[in-house]
C-alpha cells in the first residue's frame, strides 16, 4: 500500500527567472500530486500569490532576513530548495 504522506518542500526564489522555471517544471511533473510546496515570497512580489495559490501552492510572505520563518519552514520540510539569487540575508555573519 502506498503512503498517504505528501513530501513537504520548502522553496525560495519561486518568483525569479530560474526559480520560476524550475517550479513550473515541478508543477507539471507527474509526482507533483505527492508533494506539498510552501514558497517563501518577498512582500514586494505579493501580487504573484493568487496565481501560485491557484496552482495548489502554499505561500508565506517574508525574506531571508526572517530567520524565524526560515527555521520554522525548514524544520517542517522534507526537502528545502533555495533558488533565490538575490535572497542573501543581511543578518550579521550571513552572506
C-alpha positions in Angstrom: 0.0 0.0 0.0 1.3 3.5 -0.9 2.0 6.0 1.8 -0.5 8.9 2.1 2.3 11.2 3.3 3.0 14.1 0.9 6.6 15.2 0.6 6.9 18.7 2.2 9.0 21.0 0.1 10.1 24.5 1.2 11.1 26.5 -1.8 12.6 30.0 -2.2 13.1 32.0 -5.3 9.8 30.9 -7.0 9.1 34.4 -8.5 12.6 34.7 -10.1 13.6 33.6 -13.5 15.5 30.4 -12.5 13.2 29.5 -9.6 10.1 30.2 -11.6 11.3 28.0 -14.4 12.2 25.1 -12.1 8.9 25.5 -10.2 6.9 25.3 -13.5 8.7 22.1 -14.3 7.9 20.6 -10.9 4.3 21.6 -11.1 4.0 19.8 -14.4 5.8 16.7 -13.1 3.8 13.5 -12.5 4.9 13.4 -8.9 3.5 16.9 -8.1 0.4 15.4 -6.6 2.6 13.6 -4.0 4.2 16.9 -2.9 3.2 19.9 -0.8 5.0 23.0 -1.7 5.5 26.0 0.6 7.0 29.0 -1.1 8.7 31.9 0.6 7.6 35.0 -1.3 9.1 38.5 -0.8 6.4 41.1 0.2 7.3 43.0 -3.0 6.1 40.0 -5.0 2.8 39.5 -3.2 0.9 40.2 -6.4 2.0 36.7 -7.5 0.4 34.9 -4.5 -3.1 34.4 -6.1 -1.6 32.7 -9.1 0.6 30.5 -7.0 -2.4 29.5 -4.8 -4.4 28.6 -8.0 -1.7 26.1 -8.8 -2.1 24.4 -5.4 1.0 26.0 -3.8 1.1 27.5 -0.3 2.9 30.8 0.2 4.5 32.7 3.1 5.5 36.3 2.8 9.0 37.0 4.1 12.6 37.2 3.2 16.0 35.7 4.1 16.1 38.2 6.9 13.2 36.5 8.6 15.2 33.8 10.3 12.2 32.6 12.4 10.2 31.9 9.3 13.2 30.2 7.6 13.9 28.0 10.6 10.2 27.0 11.1 9.6 26.2 7.5 12.9 24.3 7.0 12.1 22.2 10.2 8.8 21.2 8.7 10.1 20.3 5.3 11.4 17.0 3.9 13.2 19.0 1.2 14.5 22.6 1.1 15.3 24.2 -2.2 16.7 27.7 -2.4 16.8 29.1 -5.9 16.9 32.8 -4.9 19.9 34.7 -6.3 19.0 37.9 -4.6 17.9 36.4 -1.3 21.1 36.6 0.7 20.4 37.7 4.3 21.6 41.0 5.7 21.8 39.3 9.1 25.2 39.6 10.8 27.5 36.8 9.7 25.4 35.8 6.7 26.0 36.4 3.0 
